[in-house]
Amino acid sequence: MLILHTMLRVGHLQRSIDFYTHVMGMTLLRTTERAEQGYSLAFLGYGSNPDQAELELTHNHGVEHYEIGTAYGHIAVGVPDVYGTCEKIRAANGTITREPGPVKGGDSIIAFVTDPDGYKIELVQKQFLSPS
């Protein structure tokens, strides 16, 4: 089995595409417009299936806001340098909601970013990743 993608419902598709491409450094892989069915899709990622899981953004036409709910936690993204990644995100006008540093009770270096719809993204420092 293989995780293919994670889907998030977004209020403004282009705003979210801009965030994930310009702030988070993902690539827009493909889009689908389903006007008759009332929705649009955008798939983004750091690679594509099957090598990497993708992020599917779904915009239901006419819906500009969603309640995230108490069950949603976050998406985790591995990065080679959390501190440097946060500086790049700040420079791109992204919002860091938890400053870089060790996770409570552990040694992993993490930080959190929030996207324009309020979804949390955890940055986790991974030594095996090479800087981009």
VMD Tcl script that builds the backbone (N, CA, C; Angstrom):
set m [mol new atoms 396]
animate dup $m
set s [atomselect $m all]
$s set {name element resname resid chain x y z} {
  {N N MET 1 A 0.841 -1.176 0.000}
  {CA C MET 1 A 0.000 0.000 0.000}
  {C C MET 1 A 0.881 1.232 0.000}
  {N N LEU 2 A 0.288 2.346 -0.442}
  {CA C LEU 2 A 1.037 3.579 -0.612}
  {C C LEU 2 A 0.104 4.757 -0.378}
  {N N ILE 3 A 0.519 5.738 0.410}
  {CA C ILE 3 A -0.269 6.954 0.555}
  {C C ILE 3 A -0.098 7.769 -0.718}
  {N N LEU 4 A -1.200 8.109 -1.381}
  {CA C LEU 4 A -1.155 8.837 -2.648}
  {C C LEU 4 A -1.237 10.346 -2.453}
  {N N HIS 5 A -2.201 10.788 -1.647}
  {CA C HIS 5 A -2.330 12.222 -1.420}
  {C C HIS 5 A -3.125 12.500 -0.150}
  {N N THR 6 A -3.028 13.750 0.282}
  {CA C THR 6 A -3.851 14.279 1.361}
  {C C THR 6 A -4.678 15.400 0.758}
  {N N MET 7 A -5.965 15.450 1.053}
  {CA C MET 7 A -6.845 16.468 0.490}
  {C C MET 7 A -7.218 17.488 1.558}
  {N N LEU 8 A -7.111 18.764 1.187}
  {CA C LEU 8 A -7.572 19.860 2.023}
  {C C LEU 8 A -8.609 20.662 1.244}
  {N N ARG 9 A -9.699 21.041 1.893}
  {CA C ARG 9 A -10.682 21.931 1.274}
  {C C ARG 9 A -10.237 23.360 1.541}
  {N N VAL 10 A -10.196 24.173 0.491}
  {CA C VAL 10 A -9.708 25.550 0.618}
  {C C VAL 10 A -10.754 26.534 0.125}
  {N N GLY 11 A -10.724 27.741 0.683}
  {CA C GLY 11 A -11.699 28.759 0.332}
  {C C GLY 11 A -11.387 29.517 -0.949}
  {N N HIS 12 A -10.113 29.668 -1.259}
  {CA C HIS 12 A -9.678 30.394 -2.460}
  {C C HIS 12 A -8.535 29.600 -3.078}
  {N N LEU 13 A -8.801 28.933 -4.186}
  {CA C LEU 13 A -7.826 28.001 -4.758}
  {C C LEU 13 A -6.525 28.691 -5.139}
  {N N GLN 14 A -6.577 29.798 -5.855}
  {CA C GLN 14 A -5.334 30.436 -6.292}
  {C C GLN 14 A -4.503 30.935 -5.116}
  {N N ARG 15 A -5.153 31.479 -4.084}
  {CA C ARG 15 A -4.433 31.917 -2.880}
  {C C ARG 15 A -3.678 30.742 -2.263}
  {N N SER 16 A -4.311 29.586 -2.206}
  {CA C SER 16 A -3.671 28.406 -1.630}
  {C C SER 16 A -2.558 27.875 -2.535}
  {N N ILE 17 A -2.786 27.872 -3.844}
  {CA C ILE 17 A -1.724 27.466 -4.771}
  {C C ILE 17 A -0.514 28.376 -4.588}
  {N N ASP 18 A -0.755 29.681 -4.495}
  {CA C ASP 18 A 0.344 30.632 -4.302}
  {C C ASP 18 A 1.100 30.343 -3.012}
  {N N PHE 19 A 0.390 30.056 -1.931}
  {CA C PHE 19 A 1.046 29.749 -0.663}
  {C C PHE 19 A 1.918 28.506 -0.782}
  {N N TYR 20 A 1.357 27.430 -1.288}
  {CA C TYR 20 A 2.097 26.171 -1.324}
  {C C TYR 20 A 3.240 26.188 -2.341}
  {N N THR 21 A 3.145 26.994 -3.395}
  {CA C THR 21 A 4.251 27.081 -4.361}
  {C C THR 21 A 5.280 28.120 -3.933}
  {N N HIS 22 A 4.852 29.342 -3.594}
  {CA C HIS 22 A 5.800 30.416 -3.289}
  {C C HIS 22 A 6.353 30.355 -1.873}
  {N N VAL 23 A 5.537 29.992 -0.905}
  {CA C VAL 23 A 5.980 29.985 0.493}
  {C C VAL 23 A 6.560 28.630 0.882}
  {N N MET 24 A 5.900 27.531 0.502}
  {CA C MET 24 A 6.344 26.199 0.899}
  {C C MET 24 A 7.235 25.521 -0.137}
  {N N GLY 25 A 7.374 26.106 -1.320}
  {CA C GLY 25 A 8.303 25.572 -2.321}
  {C C GLY 25 A 7.822 24.347 -3.073}
  {N N MET 26 A 6.521 24.058 -3.033}
  {CA C MET 26 A 5.987 22.922 -3.777}
  {C C MET 26 A 5.838 23.295 -5.252}
  {N N THR 27 A 5.625 22.289 -6.061}
  {CA C THR 27 A 5.371 22.476 -7.480}
  {C C THR 27 A 3.907 22.160 -7.757}
  {N N LEU 28 A 3.273 23.002 -8.568}
  {CA C LEU 28 A 1.912 22.704 -9.017}
  {C C LEU 28 A 2.025 21.617 -10.069}
  {N N LEU 29 A 1.467 20.439 -9.770}
  {CA C LEU 29 A 1.614 19.272 -10.632}
  {C C LEU 29 A 0.524 19.195 -11.694}
  {N N ARG 30 A -0.706 19.521 -11.304}
  {CA C ARG 30 A -1.811 19.484 -12.266}
  {C C ARG 30 A -3.044 20.095 -11.624}
  {N N THR 31 A -3.970 20.532 -12.470}
  {CA C THR 31 A -5.248 21.059 -12.000}
  {C C THR 31 A -6.379 20.378 -12.775}
  {N N THR 32 A -7.532 20.359 -12.160}
  {CA C THR 32 A -8.733 19.824 -12.793}
  {C C THR 32 A -9.882 20.760 -12.483}
  {N N GLU 33 A -10.618 21.140 -13.507}
  {CA C GLU 33 A -11.796 22.000 -13.328}
  {C C GLU 33 A -13.043 21.170 -13.597}
  {N N ARG 34 A -13.939 21.110 -12.637}
  {CA C ARG 34 A -15.196 20.378 -12.769}
  {C C ARG 34 A -16.345 21.364 -12.564}
  {N N ALA 35 A -16.512 22.275 -13.505}
  {CA C ALA 35 A -17.517 23.336 -13.384}
  {C C ALA 35 A -18.921 22.769 -13.210}
  {N N GLU 36 A -19.266 21.753 -13.987}
  {CA C GLU 36 A -20.618 21.186 -13.880}
  {C C GLU 36 A -20.868 20.556 -12.515}
  {N N GLN 37 A -19.830 20.021 -11.906}
  {CA C GLN 37 A -19.962 19.402 -10.587}
  {C C GLN 37 A -19.714 20.411 -9.462}
  {N N GLY 38 A -19.221 21.606 -9.797}
  {CA C GLY 38 A -19.067 22.664 -8.809}
  {C C GLY 38 A -17.799 22.624 -7.981}
  {N N TYR 39 A -16.719 22.074 -8.527}
  {CA C TYR 39 A -15.463 22.085 -7.773}
  {C C TYR 39 A -14.261 22.152 -8.702}
  {N N SER 40 A -13.136 22.575 -8.123}
  {CA C SER 40 A -11.846 22.641 -8.819}
  {C C SER 40 A -10.805 21.964 -7.943}
  {N N LEU 41 A -9.817 21.336 -8.574}
  {CA C LEU 41 A -8.749 20.642 -7.857}
  {C C LEU 41 A -7.388 21.153 -8.303}
  {N N ALA 42 A -6.449 21.132 -7.375}
  {CA C ALA 42 A -5.046 21.390 -7.698}
  {C C ALA 42 A -4.218 20.384 -6.914}
  {N N PHE 43 A -3.284 19.732 -7.593}
  {CA C PHE 43 A -2.378 18.777 -6.946}
  {C C PHE 43 A -0.996 19.396 -6.920}
  {N N LEU 44 A -0.372 19.396 -5.731}
  {CA C LEU 44 A 0.946 19.986 -5.542}
  {C C LEU 44 A 1.831 19.001 -4.810}
  {N N GLY 45 A 3.139 19.240 -4.865}
  {CA C GLY 45 A 4.054 18.397 -4.108}
  {C C GLY 45 A 5.495 18.738 -4.378}
  {N N TYR 46 A 6.369 18.003 -3.709}
  {CA C TYR 46 A 7.815 18.123 -3.908}
  {C C TYR 46 A 8.283 17.081 -4.914}
  {N N GLY 47 A 7.380 16.292 -5.364}
  {CA C GLY 47 A 7.559 15.236 -6.347}
  {C C GLY 47 A 6.154 14.747 -6.628}
  {N N SER 48 A 6.033 13.697 -7.401}
  {CA C SER 48 A 4.688 13.211 -7.699}
  {C C SER 48 A 4.609 11.708 -7.475}
  {N N ASN 49 A 3.391 11.217 -7.488}
  {CA C ASN 49 A 3.157 9.783 -7.327}
  {C C ASN 49 A 3.885 9.012 -8.419}
  {N N PRO 50 A 4.416 7.853 -8.152}
  {CA C PRO 50 A 4.353 7.150 -6.869}
  {C C PRO 50 A 5.525 7.443 -5.947}
  {N N ASP 51 A 6.484 8.274 -6.382}
  {CA C ASP 51 A 7.673 8.524 -5.555}
  {C C ASP 51 A 7.373 9.321 -4.292}
  {N N GLN 52 A 6.438 10.248 -4.381}
  {CA C GLN 52 A 6.081 11.063 -3.229}
  {C C GLN 52 A 4.576 11.258 -3.188}
  {N N ALA 53 A 4.055 11.380 -1.988}
  {CA C ALA 53 A 2.635 11.702 -1.830}
  {C C ALA 53 A 2.406 13.144 -2.258}
  {N N GLU 54 A 1.214 13.422 -2.717}
  {CA C GLU 54 A 0.856 14.756 -3.189}
  {C C GLU 54 A -0.153 15.398 -2.235}
  {N N LEU 55 A -0.311 16.705 -2.382}
  {CA C LEU 55 A -1.312 17.453 -1.644}
  {C C LEU 55 A -2.397 17.864 -2.630}
  {N N GLU 56 A -3.628 17.455 -2.367}
  {CA C GLU 56 A -4.761 17.820 -3.219}
  {C C GLU 56 A -5.520 18.956 -2.548}
  {N N LEU 57 A -5.637 20.085 -3.236}
  {CA C LEU 57 A -6.441 21.196 -2.760}
  {C C LEU 57 A -7.765 21.153 -3.501}
  {N N THR 58 A -8.863 21.156 -2.763}
  {CA C THR 58 A -10.194 21.112 -3.359}
  {C C THR 58 A -10.917 22.408 -3.038}
  {N N HIS 59 A -11.387 23.072 -4.085}
  {CA C HIS 59 A -12.209 24.268 -3.889}
  {C C HIS 59 A -13.615 23.956 -4.379}
  {N N ASN 60 A -14.567 23.916 -3.445}
  {CA C ASN 60 A -15.973 23.744 -3.786}
  {C C ASN 60 A -16.516 25.130 -4.101}
  {N N HIS 61 A -16.950 25.321 -5.333}
  {CA C HIS 61 A -17.392 26.632 -5.787}
  {C C HIS 61 A -18.459 27.203 -4.868}
  {N N GLY 62 A -18.282 28.472 -4.505}
  {CA C GLY 62 A -19.241 29.149 -3.638}
  {C C GLY 62 A -18.959 29.012 -2.154}
  {N N VAL 63 A -17.962 28.203 -1.776}
  {CA C VAL 63 A -17.611 28.040 -0.357}
  {C C VAL 63 A -16.270 28.734 -0.127}
  {N N GLU 64 A -16.277 29.751 0.732}
  {CA C GLU 64 A -15.056 30.523 0.977}
  {C C GLU 64 A -14.405 30.224 2.313}
  {N N HIS 65 A -15.064 29.448 3.175}
  {CA C HIS 65 A -14.500 29.196 4.506}
  {C C HIS 65 A -14.962 27.832 5.012}
  {N N TYR 66 A -14.056 27.134 5.673}
  {CA C TYR 66 A -14.368 25.849 6.293}
  {C C TYR 66 A -13.972 25.893 7.756}
  {N N GLU 67 A -14.676 25.153 8.572}
  {CA C GLU 67 A -14.281 24.942 9.959}
  {C C GLU 67 A -13.308 23.767 9.956}
  {N N ILE 68 A -12.126 23.965 10.469}
  {CA C ILE 68 A -11.118 22.906 10.433}
  {C C ILE 68 A -11.498 21.755 11.365}
  {N N GLY 69 A -12.076 22.058 12.496}
  {CA C GLY 69 A -12.498 20.998 13.399}
  {C C GLY 69 A -11.416 20.599 14.380}
  {N N THR 70 A -11.793 19.817 15.350}
  {CA C THR 70 A -10.855 19.436 16.403}
  {C C THR 70 A -10.103 18.149 16.093}
  {N N ALA 71 A -10.479 17.442 15.047}
  {CA C ALA 71 A -9.789 16.193 14.721}
  {C C ALA 71 A -8.541 16.425 13.867}
  {N N TYR 72 A -8.506 17.495 13.102}
  {CA C TYR 72 A -7.354 17.762 12.237}
  {C C TYR 72 A -6.152 18.152 13.087}
  {N N GLY 73 A -5.002 17.613 12.764}
  {CA C GLY 73 A -3.772 17.966 13.468}
  {C C GLY 73 A -2.877 18.810 12.592}
  {N N HIS 74 A -2.123 18.149 11.706}
  {CA C HIS 74 A -1.214 18.872 10.833}
  {C C HIS 74 A -0.691 17.967 9.738}
  {N N ILE 75 A -0.055 18.585 8.760}
  {CA C ILE 75 A 0.708 17.893 7.731}
  {C C ILE 75 A 2.170 18.060 8.127}
  {N N ALA 76 A 2.978 17.031 8.011}
  {CA C ALA 76 A 4.401 17.135 8.335}
  {C C ALA 76 A 5.224 17.131 7.049}
  {N N VAL 77 A 6.206 18.049 7.002}
  {CA C VAL 77 A 7.105 18.161 5.863}
  {C C VAL 77 A 8.533 18.052 6.387}
  {N N GLY 78 A 9.314 17.121 5.844}
  {CA C GLY 78 A 10.714 16.989 6.222}
  {C C GLY 78 A 11.552 18.025 5.500}
  {N N VAL 79 A 12.428 18.692 6.231}
  {CA C VAL 79 A 13.326 19.703 5.664}
  {C C VAL 79 A 14.733 19.480 6.211}
  {N N PRO 80 A 15.773 19.861 5.446}
  {CA C PRO 80 A 17.131 19.655 5.937}
  {C C PRO 80 A 17.543 20.622 7.041}
  {N N ASP 81 A 16.914 21.816 7.101}
  {CA C ASP 81 A 17.285 22.850 8.068}
  {C C ASP 81 A 16.031 23.634 8.442}
  {N N VAL 82 A 15.454 23.350 9.600}
  {CA C VAL 82 A 14.220 24.009 10.021}
  {C C VAL 82 A 14.434 25.514 10.168}
  {N N TYR 83 A 15.543 25.918 10.763}
  {CA C TYR 83 A 15.797 27.344 10.991}
  {C C TYR 83 A 15.876 28.097 9.653}
  {N N GLY 84 A 16.638 27.571 8.705}
  {CA C GLY 84 A 16.769 28.198 7.393}
  {C C GLY 84 A 15.460 28.192 6.628}
  {N N THR 85 A 14.712 27.103 6.730}
  {CA C THR 85 A 13.419 27.020 6.057}
  {C C THR 85 A 12.468 28.071 6.604}
  {N N CYS 86 A 12.466 28.276 7.916}
  {CA C CYS 86 A 11.595 29.297 8.516}
  {C C CYS 86 A 11.970 30.690 8.023}
  {N N GLU 87 A 13.255 30.958 7.869}
  {CA C GLU 87 A 13.676 32.264 7.350}
  {C C GLU 87 A 13.170 32.467 5.926}
  {N N LYS 88 A 13.241 31.420 5.092}
  {CA C LYS 88 A 12.726 31.512 3.720}
  {C C LYS 88 A 11.218 31.733 3.723}
  {N N ILE 89 A 10.525 31.045 4.619}
  {CA C ILE 89 A 9.069 31.194 4.708}
  {C C ILE 89 A 8.703 32.611 5.144}
  {N N ARG 90 A 9.417 33.147 6.137}
  {CA C ARG 90 A 9.174 34.525 6.571}
  {C C ARG 90 A 9.418 35.507 5.424}
  {N N ALA 91 A 10.502 35.298 4.684}
  {CA C ALA 91 A 10.840 36.185 3.568}
  {C C ALA 91 A 9.766 36.163 2.487}
  {N N ALA 92 A 9.027 35.047 2.395}
  {CA C ALA 92 A 7.939 34.922 1.418}
  {C C ALA 92 A 6.593 35.312 2.030}
  {N N ASN 93 A 6.630 35.981 3.204}
  {CA C ASN 93 A 5.432 36.441 3.921}
  {C C ASN 93 A 4.584 35.311 4.475}
  {N N GLY 94 A 5.197 34.163 4.741}
  {CA C GLY 94 A 4.502 33.074 5.414}
  {C C GLY 94 A 4.467 33.318 6.911}
  {N N THR 95 A 3.584 32.625 7.604}
  {CA C THR 95 A 3.391 32.803 9.042}
  {C C THR 95 A 3.925 31.611 9.810}
  {N N ILE 96 A 4.940 31.847 10.619}
  {CA C ILE 96 A 5.487 30.818 11.511}
  {C C ILE 96 A 4.682 30.905 12.808}
  {N N THR 97 A 4.030 29.814 13.194}
  {CA C THR 97 A 3.200 29.833 14.400}
  {C C THR 97 A 3.836 29.121 15.584}
  {N N ARG 98 A 4.933 28.425 15.335}
  {CA C ARG 98 A 5.754 27.853 16.411}
  {C C ARG 98 A 7.186 27.976 15.944}
  {N N GLU 99 A 7.961 28.744 16.680}
  {CA C GLU 99 A 9.350 28.991 16.294}
  {C C GLU 99 A 10.160 27.691 16.299}
  {N N PRO 100 A 11.209 27.629 15.486}
  {CA C PRO 100 A 12.038 26.420 15.433}
  {C C PRO 100 A 12.680 26.106 16.780}
  {N N GLY 101 A 12.770 24.828 17.072}
  {CA C GLY 101 A 13.423 24.375 18.287}
  {C C GLY 101 A 13.078 22.929 18.561}
  {N N PRO 102 A 13.670 22.383 19.608}
  {CA C PRO 102 A 13.406 20.976 19.942}
  {C C PRO 102 A 11.950 20.756 20.336}
  {N N VAL 103 A 11.431 19.594 19.965}
  {CA C VAL 103 A 10.089 19.206 20.377}
  {C C VAL 103 A 10.122 18.961 21.887}
  {N N LYS 104 A 9.040 19.282 22.561}
  {CA C LYS 104 A 8.988 19.067 24.007}
  {C C LYS 104 A 9.217 17.597 24.316}
  {N N GLY 105 A 10.163 17.330 25.205}
  {CA C GLY 105 A 10.449 15.970 25.624}
  {C C GLY 105 A 11.261 15.162 24.630}
  {N N GLY 106 A 11.847 15.809 23.609}
  {CA C GLY 106 A 12.611 15.055 22.622}
  {C C GLY 106 A 13.722 15.877 22.000}
  {N N ASP 107 A 14.357 15.303 21.009}
  {CA C ASP 107 A 15.487 15.947 20.363}
  {C C ASP 107 A 15.180 16.456 18.958}
  {N N SER 108 A 14.065 16.056 18.386}
  {CA C SER 108 A 13.732 16.485 17.027}
  {C C SER 108 A 13.553 17.996 16.988}
  {N N ILE 109 A 14.069 18.623 15.921}
  {CA C ILE 109 A 13.918 20.058 15.718}
  {C C ILE 109 A 12.707 20.263 14.819}
  {N N ILE 110 A 11.743 21.041 15.300}
  {CA C ILE 110 A 10.507 21.268 14.558}
  {C C ILE 110 A 10.139 22.750 14.568}
  {N N ALA 111 A 9.195 23.109 13.728}
  {CA C ALA 111 A 8.539 24.412 13.727}
  {C C ALA 111 A 7.173 24.195 13.097}
  {N N PHE 112 A 6.288 25.178 13.222}
  {CA C PHE 112 A 4.975 25.099 12.587}
  {C C PHE 112 A 4.709 26.342 11.769}
  {N N VAL 113 A 4.052 26.126 10.637}
  {CA C VAL 113 A 3.614 27.165 9.719}
  {C C VAL 113 A 2.099 27.002 9.590}
  {N N THR 114 A 1.395 28.108 9.334}
  {CA C THR 114 A -0.044 28.043 9.097}
  {C C THR 114 A -0.334 28.548 7.697}
  {N N ASP 115 A -1.150 27.811 6.943}
  {CA C ASP 115 A -1.489 28.236 5.583}
  {C C ASP 115 A -2.643 29.238 5.626}
  {N N PRO 116 A -3.020 29.829 4.484}
  {CA C PRO 116 A -4.058 30.866 4.481}
  {C C PRO 116 A -5.428 30.405 4.966}
  {N N ASP 117 A -5.701 29.097 4.958}
  {CA C ASP 117 A -6.978 28.596 5.446}
  {C C ASP 117 A -6.911 28.143 6.899}
  {N N GLY 118 A -5.756 28.285 7.526}
  {CA C GLY 118 A -5.605 27.920 8.930}
  {C C GLY 118 A -5.068 26.528 9.177}
  {N N TYR 119 A -4.725 25.788 8.129}
  {CA C TYR 119 A -4.160 24.452 8.307}
  {C C TYR 119 A -2.726 24.556 8.814}
  {N N LYS 120 A -2.377 23.698 9.760}
  {CA C LYS 120 A -1.030 23.674 10.335}
  {C C LYS 120 A -0.132 22.741 9.534}
  {N N ILE 121 A 1.115 23.174 9.357}
  {CA C ILE 121 A 2.135 22.381 8.679}
  {C C ILE 121 A 3.332 22.313 9.612}
  {N N GLU 122 A 3.711 21.102 9.981}
  {CA C GLU 122 A 4.882 20.917 10.836}
  {C C GLU 122 A 6.108 20.744 9.953}
  {N N LEU 123 A 7.161 21.480 10.265}
  {CA C LEU 123 A 8.453 21.304 9.604}
  {C C LEU 123 A 9.310 20.462 10.533}
  {N N VAL 124 A 9.837 19.359 10.031}
  {CA C VAL 124 A 10.646 18.446 10.834}
  {C C VAL 124 A 12.018 18.345 10.196}
  {N N GLN 125 A 13.050 18.649 10.976}
  {CA C GLN 125 A 14.409 18.593 10.438}
  {C C GLN 125 A 14.818 17.141 10.239}
  {N N LYS 126 A 15.247 16.836 9.021}
  {CA C LYS 126 A 15.674 15.495 8.660}
  {C C LYS 126 A 17.077 15.580 8.063}
  {N N GLN 127 A 18.036 14.976 8.703}
  {CA C GLN 127 A 19.430 15.078 8.293}
  {C C GLN 127 A 19.716 14.433 6.944}
  {N N PHE 128 A 18.922 13.435 6.541}
  {CA C PHE 128 A 19.190 12.728 5.299}
  {C C PHE 128 A 18.761 13.528 4.072}
  {N N LEU 129 A 18.037 14.632 4.266}
  {CA C LEU 129 A 17.615 15.465 3.148}
  {C C LEU 129 A 18.722 16.450 2.819}
  {N N SER 130 A 18.944 16.675 1.529}
  {CA C SER 130 A 19.972 17.649 1.132}
  {C C SER 130 A 19.335 19.006 0.943}
  {N N PRO 131 A 20.068 20.091 1.286}
  {CA C PRO 131 A 19.512 21.437 1.096}
  {C C PRO 131 A 19.197 21.680 -0.370}
  {N N SER 132 A 18.104 22.436 -0.607}
  {CA C SER 132 A 17.729 22.728 -1.990}
  {C C SER 132 A 18.311 24.044 -2.447}
}
mol reanalyze $m
mol bondsrecalc $m
mol representation Tube
mol addrep $m
